[in-house]
């Protein structure tokens, strides 16, 4: 039998627990029974009317001391206005007492949500006081095929939130949290201790994603930041001065900023305590954190819509940590972490060890021909042996090579390959170890590296660009090539005899998980916009014509995914920035293991080879030759305004394999634009590239080619 002391201890423990509020619907019933308006209750609780609305529909919960005051009020009303009889109709299922957790038996939606739910929930535009917020009850539209991952109990509110000037933090799936912070250090503390924000790691050996807080202009001002970050330098290099009050507040609270300081994307952290990271990522909308080219229209959206766009991107790609280029590079590391826990055979202790297939933790010097002219490897060695020139196509066909039949065709039609660099990354074997130098090696198409070869003797049809140079001209002598370029020369029937090579002994398909995740993100987002794999070519073209109007928010996600691919590849060879840089000095990007110009060259080489292979097959199947190529866009003369008028199809109606094919997956083509043949020839005569302007039609003389 329990003693009196034990019983009293148990009762005291119950009394010390946080007050449990009645379900949201009961809160509203009690207030209405008392004849009190939401505005009057908000005044008594010293909060906003919208916050009271959130309490009564389950979107948010009060925190102490407001929690205790609200509980006392509700208890008093409950004594005066008890619920008499059971309701005639069943009431909606009660939400959990703390709706932000969205887990457990009371919230089955949290364990079985569908992929497209956050992207199909309509957003109410206007409420009397301010833009209305989607409910945090995870109301779902029609079910989708693919199940969304279950909510991680450590991060019940998703990966990020958008904070407005009234202290409302808009999360994914319509969740709205109350954020009481009035300074940046308070915001960081709230984010880490109360918000429930963050995302689980993408690889078992990786790290969880740090929570992201996006600040509107009003929130930035409220927290002591300038509404705009002005300066004479490039936007990405702008930051608060070290003597700014907010920077001082951060230091006084014993938080730290990364080397890039407090700019549009600011990381605030403390050293990890044990295995727990203490880091928050901030993004300031009014400081152009979301570049219009990568996130079209997003910075002008309402906070709830911004949260929706970024939330879908975070779910399908990664929680943003900077520009889409930065996120693309971070995704590589998140999916292929450099280390894993291994057991020391001597001591039996678990220590950090190399994770096979990754790029490791240490930066690696490139071979001299793979580097850039300002790289220390080049400057310090006096290298003068030339460089890899594996770049995307920028080629315009000679007007003199046009036939009379081509000139009489009425239209020029542009085709664009979907995420061509992503398609090239599929099953791409790259080097994982440092390069070794070889003289007169035998060419092996399975070994990634850089080869010095003379391909100038190879003669190809002048109506096609050379597959060996970015400008499509014939090589003039020995030059450095990536493995895929030379393998294609062999495929075309030519002998390859390298004079010299820098090759890597350890190899692997490093980009495979990166490719797989981004491909799925791209295809799923297009499908949400109505462009699915089951469409025939006519239906596909029709769906692509209006997919951006179906849902501008999702169209922005699609643009960000494409920018992540291209930017991530570009970051593999980030050049020095700033007017004070001098050749031969190191620059910050060189400290990353992911500064790998050879991997970038491999992706671009394979993409260019893929393009030429299709051009060559098109010529064989149809007798058609392109007018111009720009990266992943090609322009053809056509008898009609549609790609269906010139693409090759079998008698069965199926597209011919090997040529350009229409479709929504990476590597397949879509319509880029249509203009008149006279328009295209006029640009070609001026030395301009029709592929650059086929989408919009307008051209300028100075196009930077």
Secondary structure, DSSP 8 states (H G I E B T S, - for coil): ---HHHHHHHHHHHHHS------HHHHHHHHHHTT--HHHHHHHTTS-HHHHHHHHHTS----TTHHHHHHHHHHHHHHHS---S--SS-------SSTTT--STT-GGGTS-BTTHHHHS------SSS-----TT----S--SSB-----GGGTT-SEEEE-TTSEEE-GGG-EEE----SHHHHHHHHHHTS---B--SSTTS--B-EEEEE-HHHHHHTT--SS---SS-GGG----TTSHHHHHHHHTT-EE-TT-SSSEEEEEEEEETTEEEEEEEEEGGGT-S-TTTSTTGGGS-HHHHHHHHHHHHHHT----SSHHHHHHHHHHHHS-SEEEEE-TTT--EEEEE-TTS--SS-----GGGS-TTSHHHHHHT--S--------EEE--GGG--HHHHH--EEEEEEETTHHHHHHTT--EE-S--EEEES----TTS-EEEEEE-TT----TTS--TTSTT-----SEEEEEHHHHHHHHHTT-----SEEEE-SSEE-TTHHHHHHHHHHHHHHHHHTT--TT--HHHHHHHHHHHHHH-HHHHHHHHHHHHHHHHHHHHTT----STT--TT---GGGGSTT--HHHHHHHHHHHHHHHHHHHHHHHHHH---EEEEETTEEEEEESSSSGGGTS-B-TTS-B-TTS--B-SSTT-EEEEEEEEHHHHHHHHHTT--HHHHTTT----S----
